[in-house]
Amino acid sequence: MTFSKTALMAILPVVLLAGCNTNPARNTNPNSSADFQRPASERPVTTRNQRSAKVHTDLGMAYYSAGRFGVGLDEARVALAYDPNYAPAHHLNALLLVSLGDKVAAQQAFEQAIRLAPGDPEINNSYGWYLCVEKRYNEGMERLAMASRNPYYDAVTRPLTNSGLCLMLQQKYAEAEPFLKRAVAADPNNTQALLNLAAAAFFRENYEAAHAYLNSAHQQGAVSAESLWLGVRIERKRGDKDSEATYASQLKSRFPTSREYQQMIEGKYE
């Protein structure tokens, strides 16, 4: 994750999965009148096959979160063998296929998950971000908006953050800021949104705001090579040589092999 105009700190979020949908809807248009659905994690399973599918999906998600994508994919396939209409298993399958670099199969898995659960906010959030990464920005923003409007979605900070990141990928920093601010309002501990607010403010040359957002994120422990390098550049623009030196020293001592440290010693501040 880097704070540059071509590669921002944006990752496909881990979305906890549970629940089912046994009545697939026909319309997959995010602008349709499809009813909003509760997240899959909150919907009950009723049959033996659904329960087995849920168990393997949950296990697969644990493997996904741990970075064991191949094992997770095996669990997703077992889940789908128990219930081919279990939307969370298709969702998990899509996330794992993205991580394994199989975009064609990932797209198919996302489409199947959406067909089965068009109003599920977790699926719309993940698919929306995937579309943004694939530069299908308008489609991605539509999916993310659908997720953020869902009254049943307690984790609204996720699609709001991803909406902001989607706009930042397009270098639309002014448009990104309201989404990121709403994400922080929904969850003050959302350090990803805070760090990207700092980046957006920096790119807009609002260095005082960038300074404040970065400090807030760092106070919550969100320190990385990327954030320290951003701090160096913010303080350089602010003319605060002591703070710039402090960030530079931390970057050198904590992340001496990072690309950001290499950029600093080469003087690539822009």
C-alpha positions in Angstrom: 0.0 0.0 0.0 1.6 3.3 -1.0 0.5 6.9 -0.9 1.1 7.9 -4.6 -1.1 9.1 -7.3 -1.0 5.8 -9.1 -1.0 3.3 -6.2 -3.0 4.2 -3.1 -3.3 2.3 0.2 -6.4 0.3 -0.9 -6.9 -3.3 -0.3 -9.8 -5.7 -0.9 -11.5 -5.7 2.6 -12.0 -8.9 4.5 -15.7 -9.4 4.8 -17.1 -11.8 7.4 -19.5 -14.3 5.9 -22.5 -16.2 7.2 -26.0 -16.8 6.3 -27.7 -17.8 3.1 -30.2 -17.0 0.3 -32.3 -19.8 -1.1 -34.4 -17.6 -3.3 -32.1 -16.1 -6.0 -33.4 -12.9 -7.6 -33.4 -12.5 -11.4 -32.4 -8.8 -11.6 -28.7 -8.0 -10.9 -28.9 -4.3 -11.8 -27.8 -2.2 -8.8 -30.2 0.5 -9.9 -33.1 -1.9 -9.9 -35.9 -2.1 -7.2 -34.4 -5.2 -5.7 -35.0 -5.1 -1.9 -32.1 -4.5 0.4 -31.2 -7.7 2.2 -29.7 -8.3 5.6 -26.0 -9.3 5.4 -25.5 -13.0 4.8 -23.8 -13.3 8.2 -27.1 -12.4 9.9 -29.4 -14.7 8.0 -30.2 -18.1 9.4 -29.5 -21.5 7.8 -32.4 -24.0 7.9 -31.3 -27.2 6.1 -28.6 -29.7 6.7 -26.8 -28.8 3.5 -27.0 -25.1 4.2 -25.5 -25.7 7.7 -22.7 -27.7 6.2 -22.1 -25.0 3.5 -21.9 -22.4 6.2 -19.4 -24.3 8.3 -17.1 -24.8 5.3 -17.6 -21.2 4.2 -16.7 -19.8 7.7 -13.6 -22.1 7.8 -12.6 -20.9 4.3 -13.0 -17.3 5.4 -10.7 -18.0 8.3 -8.1 -19.4 5.9 -8.6 -16.4 3.6 -8.0 -14.0 6.5 -4.8 -15.9 7.3 -3.6 -15.7 3.7 -3.9 -19.4 3.1 -5.8 -18.9 -0.2 -5.4 -22.4 -1.7 -6.8 -24.1 1.4 -9.6 -21.6 1.6 -10.5 -22.3 -2.0 -10.8 -25.9 -1.2 -13.3 -25.1 1.6 -15.3 -22.8 -0.7 -15.6 -25.6 -3.2 -16.7 -28.1 -0.5 -19.3 -25.5 0.7 -20.7 -25.2 -2.9 -20.8 -28.9 -3.2 -23.2 -29.0 -0.3 -25.3 -26.1 -1.6 -24.6 -24.6 -5.0 -27.1 -21.7 -4.2 -25.2 -20.6 -1.0 -24.3 -17.0 -1.9 -21.7 -16.5 0.8 -19.7 -19.5 -0.6 -19.7 -17.9 -4.1 -18.6 -14.6 -2.4 -15.7 -16.3 -0.6 -14.8 -18.1 -3.8 -14.6 -14.8 -5.6 -12.4 -13.2 -2.9 -10.0 -16.1 -3.0 -9.8 -16.2 -6.8 -9.0 -12.5 -6.8 -6.2 -13.2 -4.3 -4.9 -16.0 -6.5 -5.0 -13.8 -9.6 -7.7 -15.6 -11.6 -9.7 -12.6 -12.6 -11.9 -14.5 -15.1 -13.1 -17.0 -12.6 -13.4 -14.3 -9.9 -15.7 -12.3 -12.1 -17.9 -15.3 -12.7 -18.0 -16.1 -8.9 -19.0 -12.5 -8.1 -21.7 -12.5 -10.7 -23.1 -15.7 -9.3 -23.0 -14.3 -5.8 -24.8 -11.2 -6.9 -27.4 -13.2 -8.8 -28.2 -15.2 -5.7 -28.2 -12.2 -3.3 -28.4 -8.9 -5.2 -29.2 -6.9 -2.1 -26.5 -8.3 0.2 -24.3 -5.4 1.3 -21.2 -7.5 2.0 -21.2 -8.9 -1.5 -21.9 -5.5 -3.1 -19.1 -4.0 -1.0 -16.5 -6.6 -2.1 -17.7 -6.6 -5.7 -17.8 -2.9 -5.9 -14.2 -2.6 -4.8 -13.2 -5.3 -7.2 -14.8 -3.4 -10.1 -12.9 -0.2 -9.0 -9.6 -2.0 -9.0 -10.5 -3.3 -12.5 -11.1 0.4 -13.5 -14.8 -0.2 -14.0 -15.3 2.8 -11.8 -18.9 3.7 -12.5 -20.1 0.1 -11.9 -18.0 -0.1 -8.8 -19.3 3.1 -7.3 -22.9 1.9 -8.0 -22.3 -1.3 -6.0 -20.6 0.5 -3.2 -23.5 3.0 -3.0 -26.0 0.2 -2.8 -24.0 -1.3 0.1 -23.7 2.0 1.9 -27.4 2.7 1.6 -28.5 -0.6 3.0 -30.2 0.0 6.4 -29.3 -3.4 7.6 -25.5 -3.0 7.2 -23.8 -2.1 10.4 -20.4 -2.0 8.7 -21.3 1.0 6.5 -17.8 2.4 7.1 -16.5 -0.3 4.6 -18.3 0.8 1.5 -17.9 4.4 2.4 -14.1 3.9 2.7 -14.0 1.9 -0.6 -16.0 4.6 -2.4 -13.4 7.2 -1.3 -10.6 4.9 -2.4 -12.3 4.3 -5.7 -12.3 8.0 -6.3 -8.7 8.4 -5.2 -7.7 5.8 -7.8 -9.1 8.2 -10.3 -7.2 11.1 -8.7 -10.6 12.7 -7.7 -9.3 13.7 -4.2 -11.9 16.4 -3.5 -14.7 14.0 -4.3 -13.1 11.3 -2.2 -12.9 13.3 1.0 -16.7 13.4 1.8 -16.9 9.6 1.6 -13.8 9.1 3.8 -15.1 11.6 6.3 -18.4 9.8 6.5 -16.5 6.5 7.0 -14.6 8.0 9.9 -17.9 9.4 11.4 -19.4 5.9 11.2 -16.2 4.4 12.8 -13.7 6.8 14.4 -11.3 3.8 14.6 -11.2 3.4 10.8 -7.5 4.3 10.4 -7.5 3.3 6.7 -10.0 6.1 6.0 -8.0 8.5 8.2 -4.7 7.7 6.4 -6.3 8.2 3.0 -7.9 11.5 4.2 -4.4 12.6 5.0 -3.2 11.5 1.5 -6.2 13.2 -0.2 -5.5 16.4 1.7 -1.8 16.2 0.8 -2.5 15.8 -2.9 -4.9 18.8 -2.7 -2.1 20.8 -1.0 -4.1 21.2 2.2 -1.1 20.4 4.4 -2.5 21.4 7.7 -5.5 19.0 7.3 -3.2 16.3 6.1 -1.0 16.8 9.2 -4.1 16.5 11.5 -5.5 13.4 9.8 -2.1 11.6 9.8 -1.6 12.4 13.5 -5.0 11.0 14.4 -4.2 7.8 12.5 -0.8 7.5 14.1 -2.3 8.1 17.6 -4.3 4.9 17.0 -1.2 2.9 16.1 -1.6 2.9 12.3 2.1 3.4 11.6 3.7 1.9 8.4 6.4 2.8 6.0 3.8 4.4 3.8 2.4 6.6 6.5 5.8 7.7 7.8 6.9 8.6 4.2 3.7 10.6 3.9 4.5 12.3 7.1 8.0 13.2 5.8 6.4 14.8 2.8 3.6 16.6 4.7 6.0 18.1 7.2 8.4 19.1 4.4 5.6 21.1 2.7 4.6 22.6 6.1 8.2 23.7 6.7 8.4 21.9 10.0 12.0 20.6 9.8 11.9 19.0 13.3 8.8 16.9 12.5 10.2 16.0 9.1 13.4 14.8 10.7 11.5 12.8 13.3 9.4 11.0 10.6 12.6 10.4 8.5 14.4 8.9 11.5 11.5 6.6 12.2 11.3 5.5 8.6 15.0 4.7 8.6 15.0 2.8 11.9 11.8 0.9 11.4 11.6 0.3 7.7 15.2 0.5 6.3 14.5 -2.0 3.4 11.2 -0.4 2.3 10.7 1.3 -1.0 9.6 4.4 0.8 12.9 4.7 2.6 14.7 4.3 -0.7 12.6 7.1 -2.2 13.5 9.3 0.7 17.3 8.8 0.4 17.0 9.4 -3.3 15.1 12.6 -2.7 12.0 11.6 -4.6 9.6 13.7 -2.6 7.1 14.4 -5.3 
